Amino acid sequence: MTDRRSTYNIKNTTLGFQEEIERLRVQATMSWHKELRTLKWYGLQDGMRILEVGSGPGYITEQLLNSLPESHITSLEIDPTLQNQAKRLLKDIPSERIKFVESSVYHTGLPDHSFDFVVARLIFLHLNNPLEAALELYRVLKPGGRLAIIDIDDGVFGTVNPEIPLLNNILKKIGDYVAQKGGNRYIGRSLPRLLMNSGYLDIDIDSVIQHSDVHGSDGFKRQFDLNRFLPFYKNGVIDLNEFEQLKEASEAINNCSEAYAMMNFIIACGKKPLTINFQNEGVGTRRT
Ligand SMILES: C[S@@+](CC[C@H](N)C(=O)[O-])C[C@H]1O[C@@H](n2cnc3c(N)ncnc32)[C@H](O)[C@@H]1O
C-alpha cells in the first residue's frame, strides 16, 4: 500500500519501535473512559457497525471492542507491521466482531454507506490531504452516520509545572516544521470547517483534558521523553535554550513530586445527512 501521504511512519520514530508502541499503548488507555464518554454523547452506541481508521497497534480497537460488546469493528491501517501487531493483540477476538483492513484512509476500498460510526484518532494531524480523507469516510458512512475525529491542537496543548517558559515558542517551531512536511499539529481548530467542507452536518467540538494527578504520570513522561525532541534540536528547529528547558521539564516530571502536566485532546464530530445528494455526494451537501 503506497498512498500514505502522511507524516507518521513508525520506522522514522526516534523512540524506537517498541518504545513508540508503548507510548501509543499508554496514550490509548490514559483517558479512554473520557473519550468514550464524549463519543457516546455524539451518538456512538453499542451494536453499531464501527470503522476505526489509522488503528495502529490496536489499543483503541481493543478499547472499542471491550466498551461496545455488541458492535462489529473494522480496523483500518496502512502499515502492515502495525496491523500485525494489532492482529496479535486481538487474536482471541472472534471474526464476527472484527475485520482488519490494510488500506489507506484516502482509498479505503470499503463499500458505500456501510458504517454507523467512524473513529479517527490521532491520524488526521498526520494527513497531507485531510479533506480527501474526510470525503472518503463520508462515502463509507451510512446516511445519518457520524465521523468523530480525536486529535490535537498545539495552540491549546496544555501546561506543565514547573513551567516551560518557552513552551509555546517550541511548539510553534515544531508545528511549522511539521507543516512543511504536510502535517498539522494545530488541526484541532480546523476540524469544524473540515467537516463542514466535506458535507457533514450537526457539527460539534469538545475537548478531553488529561491531567497527571488524575490519569497518572506515565503518559506524560513519555510525552516529554527527550528523545522525541532531540531530532528537532539536532536539525536546528529548536535552539539549545529551548532544548534545555525541555530537558528540565522532562527531569522534573520524572523525579519531582511537585511536578504535574495537563494536556488536551480535541474531539470533533459531524453527521452524514439522512438525505443524500447522490449527484454531488460530499462537498457542499447540506440537506438533512
Ligand atoms: C499516531 S498513530 C495513532 C494510532 C491509534 N489511532 C491511536 O490512537 O493509538 C497514527 C496511525 O495512523 C496510521 N496512518 C497514517 N497514514 C495513514 C493513511 N493514509 N491511511 C491509514 N492509516 C494511516 C499510521 O500508520 C499510524 O498507525
The ligand as an SDF file (V2000), in Angstrom:
LIG
                    3D

 27 29  0  0  0  0  0  0  0  0999 V2000
   -0.2250    8.2250   15.9350 C   0  0  0  0  0  0  0  0  0  0  0  0
   -0.7820    6.7180   15.2900 S   0  0  0  0  0  0  0  0  0  0  0  0
   -2.3530    6.5650   16.1430 C   0  0  0  0  0  0  0  0  0  0  0  0
   -2.7440    5.1270   16.3400 C   0  0  0  0  0  0  0  0  0  0  0  0
   -4.1130    4.9480   17.0310 C   0  0  0  0  0  0  0  0  0  0  0  0
   -5.1840    5.5730   16.2640 N   0  0  0  0  0  0  0  0  0  0  0  0
   -4.0970    5.5150   18.4190 C   0  0  0  0  0  0  0  0  0  0  0  0
   -4.8260    6.4850   18.6910 O   0  0  0  0  0  0  0  0  0  0  0  0
   -3.3780    4.9800   19.2580 O   0  0  0  0  0  0  0  0  0  0  0  0
   -1.3060    7.1570   13.6190 C   0  0  0  0  0  0  0  0  0  0  0  0
   -1.6760    5.9360   12.7920 C   0  0  0  0  0  0  0  0  0  0  0  0
   -2.2250    6.3400   11.5310 O   0  0  0  0  0  0  0  0  0  0  0  0
   -1.6950    5.4740   10.5190 C   0  0  0  0  0  0  0  0  0  0  0  0
   -1.7810    6.1400    9.2110 N   0  0  0  0  0  0  0  0  0  0  0  0
   -1.0240    7.1520    8.7420 C   0  0  0  0  0  0  0  0  0  0  0  0
   -1.3810    7.4780    7.4790 N   0  0  0  0  0  0  0  0  0  0  0  0
   -2.3990    6.6670    7.1510 C   0  0  0  0  0  0  0  0  0  0  0  0
   -3.1940    6.5160    5.9730 C   0  0  0  0  0  0  0  0  0  0  0  0
   -3.0100    7.2980    4.8920 N   0  0  0  0  0  0  0  0  0  0  0  0
   -4.1570    5.5920    5.9760 N   0  0  0  0  0  0  0  0  0  0  0  0
   -4.3720    4.7890    7.0660 C   0  0  0  0  0  0  0  0  0  0  0  0
   -3.6270    4.8680    8.1950 N   0  0  0  0  0  0  0  0  0  0  0  0
   -2.6570    5.7900    8.2400 C   0  0  0  0  0  0  0  0  0  0  0  0
   -0.2840    5.2390   10.9790 C   0  0  0  0  0  0  0  0  0  0  0  0
    0.3350    4.1510   10.3330 O   0  0  0  0  0  0  0  0  0  0  0  0
   -0.4890    5.0410   12.4700 C   0  0  0  0  0  0  0  0  0  0  0  0
   -0.7950    3.7280   12.7930 O   0  0  0  0  0  0  0  0  0  0  0  0
  1  2  1  0
  2  3  1  0
  2 10  1  0
  3  4  1  0
  4  5  1  0
  5  6  1  0
  5  7  1  0
  7  8  2  0
  7  9  1  0
 10 11  1  0
 11 12  1  0
 11 26  1  0
 12 13  1  0
 13 14  1  0
 13 24  1  0
 14 15  1  0
 14 23  1  0
 15 16  2  0
 16 17  1  0
 17 18  1  0
 17 23  2  0
 18 19  1  0
 18 20  2  0
 20 21  1  0
 21 22  2  0
 22 23  1  0
 24 25  1  0
 24 26  1  0
 26 27  1  0
M  CHG  2   2   1   9  -1
M  END
$$$$
